[in-house]
Amino acid sequence: MSHAPRIPDTSSLSSEAVTPADARDGISRRLLGGLVGGGALTAVAGPAAAASGATETSTAASVTTTSGATEEKPFRARAGAGHGRRPNLLVILGDDLGWADLSSYGAPHIKTPNLDRLAREGVRFTDAYSGSATCSPTRFSLYTGRYPGRTKGGLAEPVGDKSQGLDPNHPTLASLLKAADYSTALIGKWHCGWLPDYSPTKSGWDEFFGNFGGVLEYFSKLGQLGDYDLYEGDATYKDLRYYTTVLTERAVEYVSRDHDKPWLLNLNFTTPHWPWLAEDDAETAAEIAAKIRAASNQGQVLSALLHNDGGSVKKYAEMVESLDAAVGEVLAALRRSGQEENTLVLFASDNGGERFSYNWPLSGNKSQLLEGGIRVPTIVRWPARIDAHQVSHEPNFSPDWTATFLELAGARPHPAYPLDGTSLAGYLLRGEEPPERELFWRVRANRALRRGNWKYYQDATGKDHLYNLAQDSREQADLAPDRPELLAELKASWEKTAAELLPYPAAG
């Protein structure tokens, strides 16, 4: 049986960011050496874990370091935490980051000291999911708080041309918060449509700095349509440095401002999405850029960006570590600004991992509704209201956080666009029982629904499966023949929800 990984103790480090170079040098040997040694990932499971119905990948109620100090405790709302000022909201997304790609989630070869510290300072969720299995639909679900299939643009998996996008008339997290007197900004990957019809600034964000498409070459900023894709607002912005560095600088500048009202910042990194490039790979990047410029159609552009002839597990680890360092810089700036205490930070991924990702013990990857395609690392920190050193096994997915943020900000959903997410504010702040509901996913090739520990899954051939995630997070023991009545019940529930959604356009 797999257990929840322990979080390396870096509490003696400075509150400033830890860089990848630091992690690979003395820090990696001194603090993280035990992580990859024999027994370092062994956790001590307590009765609370069994009572919570945690999956076998997350059965630890607390985890113990080699020194014997307990790092994580089962989540419990802080007494008296239900009232206070409205928080700033810093929502950070990695791109195609797998469930176990952080050292705090079990990666033995990737060192993420800044995100590990974030987890220690808040709550690490073991059973958190993206709203879909690819980039755009998840972003639709997070921005709207609704299933992607409720909007025409959300049917694209992912958005791939200028005819598709998020309708500017649809209320969003940003527009609803803006109406509640929040400042709003989006830095990084939008991937919900291109100009002239679609843009963050048309959908409620006061400021936008980033790329419209789903992928770009990290130095030249050439994107999936073959053209330059770095913008400030609706105007191109020239900067040929490594993209993660550029986004980090912008985010640091934003959180360092003297804000006169609470704010929302969606910080959407493209790291570690392909092409597989780290900051010292300018030469390889130039080769990819040359292929894009020489391309005669979009297929050739995407072929160059896919970078199927490059990358490695080592290169991928470098990219994840650079993401970790970037997050560390932003969090350090937030601390220096004096806003850390009342800023809720959510870190997650937009979907499961891909080619070089470490997803063990989950099966499947990006684009699939198996656990490896949708279960994602998710961390929440809010020092003013939520205690540190906690772990939660409560299932949740992207639209839940939209509903949560709106409640915390005192904003209301638009009555004509009811949310599909359920607010977790009562669970996080008032000690209420977690909401009982089903988590639903639909993509063209798969379907899935989770109720408690049970998961209904239909594969690309149309075959139905039934898994007990508490006993089999790897989804290998198909219990459909043994529990036909339960399978039929979950399938009928899935079909009832699916009937409310827009149909996919005919392929062709």
Disulfide bonds with the S-S distance in Angstrom:
none
